[in-house]
Amino acid sequence: MVSACFMCNFNIWKRHSKNYYGIIFKHEGEIFLGQDKWQHTFEINLPRRVTTPLPASCKAQHMPCYLVNKLLTQISTIKIDMSTQINHTVHTIHALVPQVTSSILSETKSRTRRGLFDFIGSISNSLFGTATVDDVRNLARHINVIAKHNNKLAAAMAKHDEMLTSYMTQTDKRFENVMDAVKTNFEAIENSTNQINRDIKTYQLINLKLTEYLVQEMNSSAIMNKHLEELTLSLYKVISKPVPINETSEHATQLIDTFDYFVQSADNQHFAVTDNQKLSKCTDQNIQSCSFHLPLTSTASPTCISALFSNQKEQIHNLCDFRFLIDTLKPDIHELSSASILVYRTNLIALDCPSGQKIMKGC
């Protein structure tokens, strides 16, 4: 029994490797063959994030409509106020003037009627005789009363006319101010509308230009990604291990003299092989960049290693030369990765995992 400590995740190895006939293809990442190309370094100033304040919200559909509605509301308020004042003035005129006139006329008619009969009587008497002084005084008294009432009425009408003239003058000035304000607001609304139209045209032009630039950048990015996918090759480390003939025998078969690495194109149409010496010249990054050239072979012309990678059984038997090894299997364990082990002639395996100890059947 062999005791070992691992992460106990054996599915990772299955996703990143292939194991056929004792040949293990361990995925090592991507490789880029840079023959006929050279590296460039570019410095690009990225734009800073620009913060633009948002405009004030408007409940109307358009800002000019909102301004016009607000202006109309103010004008309606002024018109209602002015109409109320004018109606009040007219009502006051009708309430004052007819009352004075009716009182004067009623008093004048009654007194005149009484004085007129006396006057006529006095005249009649004078036709037949001489008029008295009392008759003349009564007539003068009645005439003076009528004259006083006429003077008071004329003064009241003149005063009221003066007040009405002053009020109408002020009203005319207010209406002129309202018209000036309406004209000013109309010009401001017209300027705002023109500015909004210019801004909308500018935004549309910017949107159109940005759309064109974005489409070009997206197309360029897609083309670049496509080229990058076509340029990179998948790199696999080739590990050759002996395969037992049966469960009890110590004899095995093994493929000898294999290449260190196998390279496969992204479209699975071409492949190549290389060794550790050449691969040591590559830069060890996410994508290994190599300056040397690897001749790619079409999968239509398979070799032993490509047939093993694709598990082409008929081609494997025709192209691969497996060696028969006598008494080569001994109890042993080989670590293939952090999550995979290869066990020879071991019945039980004890694994110390974070969740506890596990006992597995060996081979």
C-alpha positions in Angstrom: 0.0 0.0 0.0 1.3 3.5 -0.9 0.4 6.5 1.1 0.3 9.9 -0.6 -1.1 13.4 -0.1 -2.9 15.1 -3.1 -5.7 17.6 -3.7 -8.0 14.7 -4.6 -9.2 16.2 -7.9 -8.6 13.7 -10.6 -11.0 15.2 -13.2 -8.6 18.1 -13.9 -6.1 15.8 -15.5 -8.7 14.2 -17.8 -9.7 17.6 -19.2 -6.1 18.7 -19.9 -4.5 15.5 -21.1 -4.8 12.5 -23.4 -3.6 9.1 -22.6 -3.5 6.5 -25.4 -1.2 3.4 -25.5 1.0 4.7 -22.7 1.5 8.1 -24.4 0.4 11.0 -22.3 -0.2 14.4 -24.0 -0.1 17.0 -21.2 -1.4 20.4 -22.2 1.3 23.1 -21.6 -0.5 26.1 -22.9 -0.2 28.0 -26.2 2.8 28.7 -28.4 3.4 31.4 -31.0 6.0 30.9 -33.7 7.4 34.3 -34.5 9.5 33.5 -37.6 9.3 36.3 -40.2 7.9 38.6 -37.5 9.3 40.9 -34.9 8.0 42.3 -31.6 6.8 45.9 -31.3 6.1 48.0 -28.2 3.4 50.6 -28.5 2.5 53.3 -25.9 -1.2 54.4 -26.1 -2.7 57.1 -24.0 -6.0 55.9 -22.8 -8.7 58.6 -22.5 -9.7 59.6 -19.0 -13.1 59.1 -17.8 -15.1 62.2 -18.6 -17.9 63.1 -16.1 -20.7 65.1 -17.5 -23.6 66.5 -15.3 -27.0 65.3 -16.2 -29.6 68.0 -17.4 -32.6 69.0 -15.3 -35.6 66.7 -15.7 -38.7 68.0 -17.5 -42.1 66.5 -17.3 -43.1 67.9 -20.7 -42.3 66.1 -23.9 -39.9 68.8 -25.1 -38.3 71.7 -23.3 -39.7 74.5 -25.5 -43.2 73.2 -24.8 -42.6 73.3 -21.1 -41.4 76.9 -21.4 -44.3 78.0 -23.5 -46.8 76.4 -21.1 -45.1 78.2 -18.2 -45.3 81.5 -20.0 -49.0 81.0 -20.9 -49.8 80.3 -17.3 -48.2 83.5 -16.2 -50.0 85.5 -18.9 -53.3 83.9 -18.0 -52.8 84.9 -14.3 -52.1 88.5 -15.3 -55.1 88.6 -17.6 -57.4 87.3 -14.9 -56.1 89.8 -12.4 -56.5 92.7 -14.8 -60.1 91.6 -15.8 -61.0 91.4 -12.1 -59.8 94.9 -11.5 -61.5 96.3 -14.6 -64.8 94.6 -13.7 -64.5 96.0 -10.2 -64.0 99.5 -11.5 -67.0 99.3 -13.9 -69.1 98.0 -11.1 -68.0 100.8 -8.9 -68.9 103.4 -11.6 -72.3 101.9 -12.1 -72.8 101.8 -8.3 -71.9 105.4 -7.7 -73.0 107.5 -10.7 -76.6 106.2 -11.1 -77.2 106.6 -7.3 -76.1 110.3 -7.3 -78.0 111.0 -10.5 -81.3 109.4 -9.3 -81.2 111.2 -6.0 -80.5 114.5 -7.6 -83.1 114.0 -10.3 -85.8 112.9 -7.8 -85.1 115.8 -5.4 -85.0 118.3 -8.3 -88.2 117.0 -9.9 -90.1 117.1 -6.6 -88.9 120.5 -5.7 -89.2 121.8 -9.3 -92.7 120.5 -9.5 -93.7 122.3 -6.3 -91.8 125.5 -7.2 -93.0 125.4 -10.7 -96.7 125.5 -9.8 -96.0 128.4 -7.5 -94.0 130.2 -10.1 -96.7 129.6 -12.7 -99.3 130.9 -10.2 -97.2 133.9 -9.5 -96.8 134.6 -13.3 -100.5 134.2 -13.8 -101.1 136.6 -11.0 -98.6 139.0 -12.5 -100.5 138.9 -15.8 -103.3 140.5 -14.0 -101.3 142.4 -11.5 -97.8 143.1 -10.1 -95.4 140.2 -9.0 -94.3 140.1 -5.4 -90.7 140.0 -4.0 -91.4 136.6 -2.4 -92.2 135.1 -5.7 -88.9 136.2 -7.2 -86.9 135.0 -4.1 -88.6 131.6 -4.3 -87.7 131.3 -7.9 -84.1 132.3 -7.3 -83.8 129.8 -4.4 -84.9 126.9 -6.6 -82.5 127.9 -9.4 -79.6 128.0 -6.9 -80.4 124.6 -5.5 -80.4 123.1 -9.0 -77.1 124.9 -9.8 -75.4 123.5 -6.7 -76.5 120.0 -7.5 -75.2 120.4 -11.0 -71.9 121.7 -9.8 -71.5 118.8 -7.3 -72.3 116.3 -10.0 -69.9 117.9 -12.5 -67.1 117.9 -9.8 -67.8 114.2 -8.9 -67.7 113.3 -12.6 -64.5 115.2 -13.2 -62.9 113.5 -10.1 -64.0 110.1 -11.2 -62.8 110.8 -14.8 -59.4 111.8 -13.4 -59.2 108.6 -11.3 -60.3 106.4 -14.2 -57.8 108.1 -16.6 -55.0 107.4 -14.1 -56.1 103.8 -13.7 -56.3 103.2 -17.4 -52.9 104.8 -17.8 -51.4 102.4 -15.3 -53.3 99.5 -16.9 -51.9 100.5 -20.3 -48.4 100.6 -18.9 -48.9 97.1 -17.3 -50.2 95.7 -20.6 -47.2 97.2 -22.4 -44.9 95.6 -19.8 -46.7 92.3 -20.4 -46.2 92.6 -24.1 -42.6 93.4 -23.7 -42.1 90.4 -21.4 -44.0 88.2 -23.9 -41.8 89.4 -26.6 -38.6 88.9 -24.5 -39.8 85.4 -23.5 -40.6 84.6 -27.1 -37.2 85.6 -28.2 -35.6 83.6 -25.4 -37.8 80.6 -26.3 -36.8 81.0 -30.0 -33.1 81.2 -29.0 -33.5 78.2 -26.7 -35.2 76.2 -29.5 -32.5 77.0 -32.0 -29.8 76.1 -29.4 -31.6 72.8 -28.7 -31.9 72.0 -32.4 -28.2 72.7 -32.8 -27.4 70.5 -29.9 -29.6 67.7 -31.2 -27.8 67.9 -34.6 -24.5 67.9 -32.8 -25.5 64.9 -30.7 -26.7 63.1 -33.8 -23.5 63.8 -35.6 -21.4 62.7 -32.7 -23.5 59.5 -32.3 -23.1 58.8 -36.0 -19.3 59.4 -35.8 -19.0 57.3 -32.7 -21.0 54.5 -34.2 -18.7 54.5 -37.3 -15.6 54.5 -35.1 -17.1 51.8 -32.8 -18.0 49.6 -35.7 -14.6 50.0 -37.2 -13.0 49.1 -33.8 -15.2 46.1 -33.3 -14.4 44.8 -36.8 -10.7 45.4 -36.2 -11.0 43.6 -32.8 -12.8 40.7 -34.3 -10.3 40.4 -37.1 -7.4 40.7 -34.7 -8.9 38.0 -32.4 -9.4 35.8 -35.4 -5.8 36.2 -36.5 -4.6 35.6 -32.9 -6.6 32.4 -32.8 -5.1 31.3 -36.1 -1.5 32.2 -35.1 -1.4 30.4 -31.7 -0.8 26.7 -31.5 -1.6 24.3 -28.7 1.5 22.8 -27.0 1.5 19.4 -25.4 4.2 17.6 -23.5 4.7 14.0 -24.6 5.2 11.5 -21.8 5.9 7.9 -22.7 5.1 5.2 -20.1 5.2 1.4 -20.2 1.9 -0.4 -20.5 1.6 -3.8 -18.8 0.7 -6.8 -21.0 -1.8 -8.0 -18.3 -2.5 -7.6 -14.6 0.0 -10.2 -13.3 2.8 -9.9 -15.8 5.9 -7.8 -15.2 6.5 -7.4 -19.0 5.3 -4.3 -20.8 5.2 -2.5 -24.2 6.4 1.1 -24.7 6.9 3.5 -27.5 10.6 4.6 -27.4 12.3 7.7 -28.8 9.3 10.0 -28.8 9.6 13.7 -29.3 9.4 15.9 -26.2 6.5 18.1 -27.3 3.6 17.9 -29.8 2.2 21.1 -31.4 -1.4 21.2 -32.8 -3.0 24.1 -34.8 -6.2 25.7 -33.7 -8.2 24.2 -36.6 -6.7 20.7 -36.0 -5.5 20.6 -39.6 -1.7 20.9 -39.0 0.7 19.6 -36.4 4.5 19.7 -35.6 6.9 18.3 -33.0 9.8 19.9 -31.1 12.2 19.2 -28.2 13.3 20.8 -25.0 16.3 22.4 -26.5 14.3 24.5 -29.0 11.6 25.2 -26.5 14.0 26.6 -24.0 14.6 29.6 -26.4 11.0 30.7 -26.1 9.8 33.3 -23.7 7.9 31.8 -20.8 4.6 33.8 -20.7 0.9 33.1 -21.0 1.6 32.5 -24.7 5.1 31.3 -25.4 6.7 33.3 -28.1 9.3 31.5 -30.2 11.6 33.0 -32.8 12.4 29.7 -34.6 10.4 28.0 -37.3 8.6 24.7 -37.1 7.5 23.0 -40.2 3.8 22.2 -40.0 2.6 18.9 -41.3 -1.0 18.3 -42.6 -3.1 15.9 -40.6 -3.9 14.3 -44.0 -0.4 12.9 -43.8 -0.4 11.4 -40.3 2.6 10.2 -38.3 2.7 7.9 -35.3 2.5 10.8 -32.8 -0.4 12.5 -34.6 -2.2 9.2 -34.9 -1.8 8.7 -31.1 -3.0 12.2 -30.4 -6.2 11.7 -32.5 -6.5 8.0 -31.4 -6.6 6.7 -34.9 -6.2 3.0 -34.1 -5.6 1.7 -37.6 -2.9 4.3 -38.2 -1.3 3.6 -34.8 -0.8 0.0 -35.6 0.6 0.9 -39.0 2.9 3.8 -38.0 4.0 3.2 -34.4 6.8 0.8 -33.3 6.1 -0.4 -29.8 9.0 -2.2 -28.0 8.5 -5.2 -25.8 10.2 -4.8 -22.5 10.9 -7.8 -20.3 10.7 -7.6 -16.5 10.5 -3.8 -16.5 7.5 -3.2 -14.2 8.3 -2.7 -10.5 6.1 -1.3 -7.7 6.4 2.4 -8.4 4.4 5.7 -8.4 4.9 8.7 -10.7 3.4 12.1 -10.3 2.0 13.4 -13.6 0.6 16.6 -12.2 -0.6 18.1 -8.9 -3.9 16.2 -9.3 -2.8 13.0 -11.1 -0.5 10.0 -10.4 0.6 6.9 -12.3 0.8 3.8 -10.2 2.6 0.5 -11.1 1.9 -2.8 -9.3 0.3 -1.4 -6.2 -2.8 -3.0 -4.7 -4.0 -0.2 -2.4 -3.5 3.6 -2.3 -4.1 5.7 0.8 -4.8 9.3 0.1 -4.5 12.0 2.9 -7.0 14.6 1.7 -8.3 17.8 3.5 -11.7 16.0 4.0 -10.1 12.9 5.5 -8.2 9.8 4.5 -9.4 7.8 1.4 -8.4 4.2 0.5 -8.4 3.4 -3.3 -7.8 0.2 -5.1 -4.6 0.2 -7.1 -3.5 -2.1 -9.9 
